[in-house]
Amino acid sequence: MKYITYNTEKISKLSLGTVQFGIDYGIANNNGQPRQNDVDEILNYVCSKGINCLDTAQGYGNSEEVIGKYLKTIEYNDISVVSKVDSKELILKEINFIDSIKNSISKLEVDSLFGLLMHNSNLMNQWNDEFSNKVSLLKEKKMIKYFGVSIYTNDEFDMALNNEDIDIIQVPFNIFDQRALHNKWFEKAKNKNKLIFIRSIYLQGLLLMDINKIPDKLGKAKQHLEALEEYSQNLRITRNELCLSYVNTIAKDSSLLFGCETLYQAKQNLDTFENIKDLDENNLKKIDDTFGNVSESIYNPTKW
């Protein structure tokens, strides 16, 4: 496993997103929510391969509890856990906010969180000392190491970038959604010492779906998926390899989130990652020319 470094932290280049452990998630999910023993097998495998960071959220059903049941069973635990809360939690009284985070830590069976993120940026444009003080208190109590936010737009990214309380920014980035590249998010984040986690590298599975099984509501995506399939065939690699290689080539200092419902999918993703090669400048330009202007109605799942 490759690693990135943030301050003194060593973080696996791939991090495991665990929304599937708590709810049925993803347009291409045919397996549903895995059982606890299936989750244990997945976590055992990915940890054995060097993944040391898990991403979850209070809003992911019982994902925190499922992860906690696994972490409780292992003797040596160097796993970093990032969890997320709705930003409105920061509006709660201090004692209630602290209790909310304690509850997540308890469910996860960890001493503290590597990162706590706001699941949305609704409060970013009204950030004040009250919110800053609550974040500082969590750090003083060693309940969290870093604080951050999950963003969706360029305006939200800029607010997060310029907020001194934000250490981590989780962003969407994939071959259809190139805003992070075009708006220089990775370069800006590095200059401000912000850690980037990338989600949606497969666009909730859409980029890997059987084109004939695309739902009618996403009919406009078919032409782009056909172009993606043709391009991957020309390179003699799979769509999976192309999508992962694209993000990995560009986002050198970021950790990439991937999800899975089965052990087979976990193995497939890790095998793919271990064998991908960086794309050259010529191919990156062709990808930009071909997919750089995909409609938001396709790359933004909230529009589906």
C-alpha positions, -999 to +999 in steps of 0.1 A: +000+000+000+012+035-008+009+062+018+006+100+020+019+121+048-001+149+065+019+167+092+033+137+111+005+113+100+009+084+077-023+078+058-030+050+033-035+063-002-067+043-003-092+048+026-123+026+030-157+044+029-182+025+049-216+039+040-225+005+026-220-010+060-249+009+075-274+014+046-282+003+011-262+027-009-252+034-045-269+032-078-250+000-087-255-018-053-271-052-060-261-068-027-276-045-001-262-039+034-236-066+043-239-086+075-215-082+105-194-112+096-191-100+060-180-066+072-154-083+096-140-102+066-138-070+045-121-050+073-097-079+081-087-080+044-082-043+037-063-038+070-040-067+061-033-049+029-022-017+047-053+004+046-053+024+079-081+049+075-119+043+076-146+069+067-180+068+083-208+091+096-235+094+121-259+095+091-247+061+077-273+040+095-255+017+120-221+019+102-204+033+134-217+004+155-207-022+129-172-008+127-170-006+165-179-043+168-150-052+145-124-028+161-133-042+195-121-076+184-086-067+173-057-065+197-035-039+180-054-011+165-036+016+145-067+024+124-076+061+120-113+067+119-130+098+103-166+103+111-191+130+100-220+148+117-246+171+103-233+207+106-264+216+127-248+197+156-225+227+161-256+248+169-264+226+199-254+236+234-218+228+241-226+199+265-250+183+239-225+187+211-198+171+231-221+142+241-230+137+204-193+132+195-187+110+226-216+088+214-198+083+180-165+076+197-182+050+220-200+033+192-168+031+172-149+016+202-120+041+197-103+065+221-106+094+197-114+103+161-086+110+136-110+134+120-145+148+126-162+164+095-193+183+090-214+163+066-225+195+048-212+231+047-245+248+057-227+267+085-196+277+066-209+311+055-219+320+091-189+306+109-182+323+142-162+321+175-188+298+191-182+271+165-145+276+167-145+272+204-164+240+202-139+226+177-110+237+199-126+220+229-129+187+211-092+189+203-083+200+238-102+170+252-083+148+227-116+136+213-106+145+178-073+153+161-085+171+131-117+189+120-131+194+086-160+195+061-174+176+032-180+200+003-199+200-030-193+233-048-164+256-056-178+283-033-179+258-004-144+247-011-131+283-010-149+289+024-133+257+038-099+267+024-100+300+042-114+287+075-085+282+100-106+256+119-108+234+089-079+208+086-096+183+063-117+188+032-136+159+016-143+166-021-159+148-050-136+140-080-139+116-108-134+114-146-169+129-151-166+155-124-133+174-130-141+206-110-113+198-085-088+198-113-102+228-132-105+249-100-071+238-087-084+224-054-055+201-048-029+228-054-047+253-032-052+228-004-016+219-003-006+255-001-029+259+029-019+226+045-053+211+042-057+173+039-079+162+010-100+130+010-116+122-024-150+106-026-171+095-056-142+082-077-167+058-093-197+082-090-216+058-066-209+030-091-224+047-122-190+048-140-187+010-137-223+000-145-235-022-174-245+005-199-277-015-207-288-013-171-286+024-167-319+037-154-340+059-176-335+089-154-298+088-163-303+081-200-281+111-208-252+094-191-252+065-216-233+084-243-206+094-219-203+059-205-200+045-240-172+069-247-156+059-214-158+022-223-144+029-258-115+049-243-106+022-218-107-004-245-083+017-266-059+018-236-065-020-230-076-015-194-109-017-177-132+012-168-124+005-132-086+008-139-091+040-160-113+057-134-089+049-105-058+057-125-072+091-135-079+102-099-046+087-086-025+103-113-038+138-105-044+137-068-010+127-055-013+141-020-049+130-013-064+098+001-090+081-022-122+067-007-136+035-021-165+015-009-176-021-012-204-044-001-185-077-006-151-091+001-148-098-037-153-061-044-127-052-018-101-075-033-109-063-068-104-027-059-072-033-041-058-055-069-067-028-094-050-002-073-018-022-069-015-026-106-026+007-121-001+030-138-002+068-141-017+083-172+006+104-193-001+140-202-014+131-236-041+108-222-050+133-195-056+160-221-078+136-242-098+128-210-102+165-203-113+171-239-138+142-239-153+144-204-144+179-191-178+193-197-202+165-185-235+180-173-240+185-135-272+165-139-250+135-145-220+140-122-240+153-092-260+125-075-283+150-058-296+158-093-305+122-102 
